[in-house]
């Protein structure tokens, strides 16, 4: 049985860097990809591996970092001096039992995958030191993996310390590794800072392992983006797009139709049925559920919404914290604000805003209207320009609209007010009292024509 199973796993995440090239007051590891901090992506991977403990070595902006990740159970390890990766790992090791397998990750390398890390842990089987390495066409800036004639790893040489021959090597060190805690403690205790940067290089432990007769095994990432770190805003944007394309590919493999995967952004969780279509420039946040046959038009924002089967959301609509039934028609340019619930076969047309309202089956609010704090019955027709006046300057009041109500255009319903079932409200009315069932209610001034009136003219 492998040591991956036999030995408990402790994960050490290095997250102490200041990130000066980000040109930001925000600590580097708190910049986001898909709406989550870089560090959170790494922590979620560590937890998915079943780590006993996740140790986060922090420094710059430490309290801000701790507060942002306070929802996670982590062992926070301060690094007060920035003396290199070897020194950073050394800060966490006293809290880790010798028999634990230690996995080293980086808080600014967010796209590493669980599958790749499982391969790295498997390479640490027994008492081996396992390194995650990669072959790059342009290895500039990376430490090189030096092997002997039998292809066995002998050392890692940093670029600044490499000779001309070593600089021609294309296999690079990603920095991620796995080894027994007891071994790491011994090797890190042997480090010195006699190098070009006067730092304690963690990479020097490879030479110590070779000297101790310990096997140094390597494994490879599945994608190049898994090993790429974030040092500036451009790299952050590159990894954002790589992550979004990864999500898009996974969703399309499960049957989602994306008109252009390069113009799709998911910052949360998407649950889809069959035959779901999403057009370009759609942003999804939180948890979004799209049932069978849902079609989402371009330039749409969906945040924490559930949409029933065969509903169509047209272009440039914004839906948040809402529930939409089946066979509805939304937009274009519609907005559903939080606590909106639409039943089946509801129509919400262009330039319509709905807020904190329940709209029953078959009702229509077609254009240029605001419906807030309202309970609307079945088969109601709301004319253009209608608004519910739900706020009196201090308190919100509710509007109740029964079934089969017809509301004429340019109507104001001043809450609290009840429009009984079957009522008709004449266009241009301001309704301040309850409207009776199956009756016409209207409020208008008398129309008049002024004889002999002339339109004013500009002075010559």
C-alpha positions in Angstrom: 0.0 0.0 0.0 1.4 3.4 -0.9 2.5 6.1 1.5 -0.1 8.4 0.0 -2.7 6.4 1.9 -0.6 5.3 4.9 0.8 8.7 5.9 -1.4 11.6 6.9 -1.1 14.6 4.5 -0.1 18.1 5.6 -0.2 20.9 3.0 2.0 23.9 3.3 1.0 27.0 1.2 3.5 29.8 0.8 1.6 33.1 0.7 3.9 35.6 2.3 5.0 37.5 -0.9 4.3 41.2 -1.1 3.6 41.2 -4.8 5.0 44.7 -5.6 4.5 44.2 -9.3 0.8 44.0 -8.8 0.9 47.8 -8.1 -1.9 47.4 -5.6 -2.6 47.9 -1.9 -4.3 44.5 -1.9 -2.1 41.5 -1.0 -1.2 39.5 -4.1 -2.9 36.3 -3.0 -6.2 38.1 -2.5 -6.5 39.2 -6.1 -9.2 37.1 -7.7 -9.8 34.6 -10.4 -13.4 33.7 -11.2 -14.4 35.9 -8.2 -12.3 33.9 -5.6 -8.9 34.9 -4.2 -5.9 33.2 -5.7 -5.1 31.7 -2.3 -8.7 30.3 -1.9 -8.3 28.3 -5.2 -5.2 26.6 -3.7 -6.8 25.9 -0.3 -9.8 24.3 -2.0 -7.4 21.9 -3.9 -5.6 21.1 -0.6 -8.9 20.2 1.1 -10.0 18.1 -1.9 -6.9 16.0 -1.4 -8.0 15.2 2.2 -5.3 17.1 3.9 -5.2 16.7 7.7 -4.1 20.3 8.1 -3.4 23.2 5.7 -0.6 25.5 6.9 -0.5 28.9 5.3 2.7 30.8 5.6 1.8 34.5 5.5 3.6 37.8 5.7 2.6 41.0 3.8 -0.9 42.0 4.6 -1.3 39.1 6.9 -4.3 40.2 8.9 -6.1 41.1 5.7 -5.3 37.7 4.2 -6.4 35.9 7.4 -9.7 37.8 7.5 -10.5 37.1 3.8 -10.0 33.3 4.4 -11.6 33.2 7.8 -14.2 30.7 6.7 -11.5 28.0 6.3 -9.9 26.0 9.1 -6.2 26.8 8.5 -3.0 26.9 10.6 -1.7 30.4 10.0 2.1 30.6 10.2 3.8 34.1 10.2 7.0 34.7 8.3 8.4 38.0 9.6 11.5 38.0 7.4 11.6 37.2 3.7 14.6 35.0 3.5 13.7 32.6 0.7 11.5 29.6 0.2 13.5 27.3 2.4 13.1 29.7 5.3 9.4 30.0 4.6 8.8 26.3 4.7 10.9 26.0 7.8 8.4 28.2 9.7 5.6 25.6 9.2 7.5 22.4 9.8 7.5 22.5 13.7 3.7 22.1 13.6 3.9 19.0 11.4 4.6 15.5 12.7 7.6 13.7 11.2 5.4 10.9 9.7 3.2 13.2 7.7 3.6 13.6 4.0 4.1 17.2 3.2 2.9 18.8 0.0 4.2 22.3 -0.8 2.0 24.7 -2.8 2.0 28.4 -3.6 -0.7 30.9 -2.9 -0.1 32.7 -6.2 -0.2 29.6 -8.4 -4.0 29.1 -8.5 -4.7 26.8 -11.4 -3.0 23.6 -10.2 -5.4 20.7 -10.3 -6.2 18.0 -7.9 -5.4 15.3 -10.5 -1.9 16.7 -11.1 -1.3 16.9 -7.3 -2.4 13.3 -6.9 0.2 12.4 -9.4 2.8 14.3 -7.5 1.8 12.6 -4.2 2.0 9.2 -5.9 5.6 10.0 -7.0 6.5 10.5 -3.3 5.6 6.8 -2.6 7.8 5.3 0.0 10.5 7.7 1.2 11.0 9.5 -2.1 11.2 13.2 -2.7 8.8 14.1 -5.5 9.1 17.2 -7.7 6.6 18.6 -10.1 8.6 19.6 -13.2 7.7 20.7 -16.7 9.3 20.9 -20.1 9.3 24.4 -21.5 10.4 25.7 -24.9 11.5 28.9 -23.2 12.7 28.0 -19.6 14.1 31.5 -18.9 13.6 32.5 -15.3 13.1 29.0 -13.9 15.4 26.7 -12.0 16.7 23.8 -14.1 16.4 20.1 -13.3 19.9 18.6 -13.6 20.0 14.9 -14.3 22.9 12.4 -14.6 23.7 10.0 -17.4 21.1 7.6 -16.1 18.4 10.3 -16.1 18.3 10.5 -12.4 17.7 13.9 -10.8 20.9 15.2 -9.2 20.1 18.9 -8.4 18.0 22.0 -9.1 20.1 25.0 -10.2 18.5 28.4 -10.1 18.9 30.5 -13.3 21.2 33.1 -11.7 23.5 30.3 -10.5 23.4 28.2 -13.6 26.4 27.8 -16.0 26.1 27.9 -19.8 25.4 24.2 -20.2 22.8 24.1 -17.4 21.0 27.1 -19.1 20.3 24.9 -22.1 18.2 22.5 -20.0 14.4 22.8 -20.8 13.1 20.8 -17.8 12.2 23.3 -15.1 11.3 23.2 -11.4 7.8 24.4 -10.6 8.5 24.7 -6.9 5.8 22.2 -5.9 7.1 19.1 -4.2 6.1 16.3 -1.7 8.2 14.6 0.9 8.1 13.2 4.4 8.1 15.9 7.1 11.0 14.2 9.0 13.2 14.3 5.9 12.3 17.9 5.1 13.2 19.0 8.6 16.6 17.4 8.3 17.4 18.8 4.8 16.1 22.3 5.5 18.3 22.4 8.6 21.3 21.9 6.3 20.5 25.0 4.1 22.7 28.0 3.8 22.4 31.3 1.9 25.6 31.1 -0.1 24.1 32.0 -3.5 23.5 35.0 -5.8 20.4 36.1 -3.9 21.6 35.4 -0.3 18.5 33.4 0.3 17.8 29.9 1.7 16.9 28.0 -1.5 14.5 25.2 -0.9 15.8 23.7 -4.1 19.1 22.8 -2.4 17.3 20.0 -0.6 17.5 17.9 -3.8 21.3 17.6 -3.5 20.9 16.6 0.2 18.3 13.9 -0.8 20.7 12.5 -3.4 23.5 12.5 -0.9 21.3 10.5 1.5 20.5 8.0 -1.2 16.8 9.1 -1.4 15.1 8.6 -4.7 14.1 11.9 -6.4 11.1 11.3 -8.6 9.3 13.7 -10.9 5.8 14.1 -12.3 4.3 16.5 -14.8 1.3 18.8 -14.8 -1.6 18.1 -17.2 -1.6 21.7 -18.5 1.0 24.5 -18.7 -1.3 27.0 -16.9 -1.3 24.8 -13.8 2.2 25.9 -12.9 2.0 29.5 -13.9 2.1 32.1 -11.1 0.7 35.6 -10.9 3.2 38.5 -10.6 1.3 41.3 -12.4 -2.2 42.3 -13.6 -1.5 41.0 -17.1 -0.6 37.5 -15.8 -3.7 37.6 -13.6 -5.9 38.3 -16.7 -4.2 35.5 -18.6 -4.9 32.9 -15.9 -8.5 34.2 -15.5 -9.1 33.4 -19.2 -7.3 30.0 -18.9 -9.5 29.1 -15.9 -12.7 30.3 -17.7 -11.8 28.2 -20.8 -11.2 25.2 -18.5 -14.7 25.6 -17.0 -16.2 26.2 -20.4 -14.7 23.0 -21.8 -15.9 20.9 -18.8 -19.4 22.3 -19.2 -19.5 21.8 -22.9 -18.4 18.2 -22.4 -21.6 17.8 -20.2 -23.7 19.2 -23.0 -23.8 22.9 -22.6 -24.0 24.9 -25.8 -21.7 28.0 -25.6 -21.7 30.2 -28.7 -18.2 31.4 -27.9 -16.3 29.7 -25.0 -13.8 32.7 -25.0 -16.6 35.1 -24.1 -18.0 33.2 -21.1 -17.4 33.9 -17.4 -18.5 31.7 -14.5 -17.8 33.0 -11.0 -19.4 30.3 -9.0 -21.4 27.1 -9.8 -23.5 26.3 -12.8 -26.0 23.4 -12.8 -27.4 22.7 -16.3 -30.1 20.4 -17.8 -30.2 19.2 -21.3 -30.1 21.5 -24.4 -29.1 24.7 -22.5 -27.7 27.5 -24.7 -25.7 30.5 -23.6 -24.8 33.3 -26.0 -21.7 35.5 -25.8 -20.6 37.8 -23.0 -22.7 36.1 -20.3 -21.6 36.5 -16.7 -22.7 33.9 -14.1 -22.2 34.5 -10.3 -23.0 32.4 -7.3 -25.1 29.4 -7.9 -27.0 29.4 -11.1 -29.4 26.6 -12.1 -30.6 26.3 -15.7 -33.2 23.6 -16.5 -33.7 21.8 -19.8 -34.0 24.0 -22.9 -33.1 27.3 -21.3 -31.7 29.9 -23.6 -29.6 32.8 -22.3 -29.1 35.8 -24.7 -25.9 37.8 -25.0 -24.6 40.4 -22.5 -26.7 38.9 -19.7 -25.8 38.7 -15.9 -27.2 35.9 -13.8 -26.5 35.8 -10.0 -27.9 33.2 -7.7 -30.9 32.4 -9.9 -32.9 29.3 -10.8 -34.5 29.2 -14.2 -37.1 26.7 -15.2 -37.3 24.6 -18.4 -37.6 26.2 -21.8 -37.4 29.8 -20.5 -35.7 32.3 -22.7 -33.7 35.3 -21.3 -33.1 37.8 -24.0 -30.1 40.1 -24.4 -28.8 42.6 -21.9 -30.9 41.4 -18.9 -29.8 41.2 -15.3 -31.3 38.6 -12.9 -30.2 38.2 -9.3 -31.4 36.3 -6.3 -34.5 35.2 -8.2 -36.5 32.2 -9.2 -38.0 31.9 -12.7 -40.5 29.2 -13.7 -40.8 27.2 -16.9 -41.7 28.7 -20.3 -41.1 32.3 -19.3 -39.9 35.1 -21.5 -37.5 37.7 -20.0 -36.2 40.8 -21.6 -34.4 42.2 -23.5 -33.1 44.8 -21.1 -35.1 43.4 -18.1 -34.0 43.4 -14.5 -35.1 40.9 -11.8 -33.9 42.1 -8.4 -33.6 40.0 -5.3 -36.6 38.0 -3.9 -38.4 38.0 -7.3 -40.3 34.8 -8.0 -41.9 34.2 -11.4 -44.3 31.2 -11.9 -44.6 29.4 -15.3 -45.5 31.2 -18.5 -44.7 34.7 -17.2 -43.6 37.5 -19.6 -41.3 40.2 -18.4 -40.5 42.5 -21.3 -38.0 45.1 -22.3 -37.0 47.8 -19.7 -39.1 46.2 -17.0 -37.8 46.0 -13.4 -39.2 43.5 -10.9 -38.2 43.6 -7.2 -39.3 41.5 -4.2 -42.4 40.4 -6.0 -44.3 37.1 -6.7 -45.9 36.9 -10.1 -48.3 34.0 -10.8 -48.7 31.9 -13.9 -49.6 33.6 -17.2 -49.1 37.2 -16.2 -47.4 39.8 -18.4 -45.4 42.9 -17.6 -44.4 43.8 -21.2 -42.6 47.1 -21.2 -41.3 50.1 -19.4 -42.7 49.2 -16.0 -41.6 48.9 -12.3 -43.2 46.3 -10.1 -41.9 46.2 -6.5 -43.2 44.6 -3.2 -46.1 43.1 -5.1 -48.1 39.9 -5.1 -49.6 39.4 -8.5 -52.1 36.8 -9.5 -52.6 34.7 -12.6 -53.2 36.1 -16.1 -52.6 39.7 -15.2 -51.8 42.1 -18.0 -49.8 45.2 -17.0 -49.7 48.0 -19.5 -46.6 50.0 -20.5 -45.3 52.6 -18.1 -47.1 51.2 -15.0 -45.3 51.5 -11.6 -46.1 50.4 -8.1 -45.4 53.2 -5.7 -44.2 51.1 -2.8 -42.1 53.5 -0.8 -43.5 56.5 1.1 -40.1 57.9 2.0 -39.9 55.9 5.2 -41.5 52.5 4.8 -42.2 50.0 2.1 -45.8 48.9 1.4 -47.2 46.0 -0.6 -49.4 45.9 -3.6 -51.9 43.0 -4.0 -53.2 42.3 -7.5 -55.7 39.5 -8.0 -56.2 37.1 -11.0 -57.3 38.3 -14.4 -56.6 42.0 -13.8 -56.0 44.4 -16.7 -54.0 47.4 -15.8 -53.9 50.2 -18.5 -50.7 52.0 -19.5 -49.2 54.8 -17.5 -50.8 53.7 -14.2 -49.5 54.3 -10.7 -50.6 51.9 -8.0 -49.9 53.7 -4.7 -49.3 51.0 -2.0 -50.7 49.7 0.2 -53.5 48.9 -2.2 -55.4 45.9 -3.5 -56.6 45.4 -7.0 -59.3 42.7 -6.8 -59.6 39.8 -9.3 -61.1 40.7 -12.6 -60.6 44.5 -12.1 -59.8 46.8 -15.0 -57.7 49.9 -14.4 -58.1 52.6 -17.0 -54.9 54.0 -18.6 -53.3 57.0 -17.0 -54.8 56.4 -13.6 -53.4 57.0 -10.1 -54.9 54.4 -7.8 -54.8 55.2 -4.1 -57.7 53.1 -2.9 -58.6 49.4 -3.4 -60.2 48.6 -6.8 -63.3 46.5 -6.9 -63.5 43.1 -8.5 -64.8 42.8 -12.1 -65.2 46.6 -12.3 -63.5 49.5 -14.2 -61.6 51.9 -12.0 -59.9 55.0 -13.3 -58.9 58.4 -12.2 -58.4 61.1 -14.8 -58.9 64.9 -15.1 -61.4 66.1 -17.7 -60.0 66.6 -21.2 -60.5 70.0 -22.6 -59.7 72.1 -25.7 -58.9 75.8 -25.4 -60.2 77.7 -28.4 -58.1 80.4 -29.9 -54.9 79.3 -28.2 -51.7 79.9 -30.2 -48.4 78.3 -29.7 -45.7 80.7 -28.6 -43.2 81.8 -31.3 -39.6 82.7 -31.0 -38.8 86.4 -31.2 -37.3 87.4 -34.5 
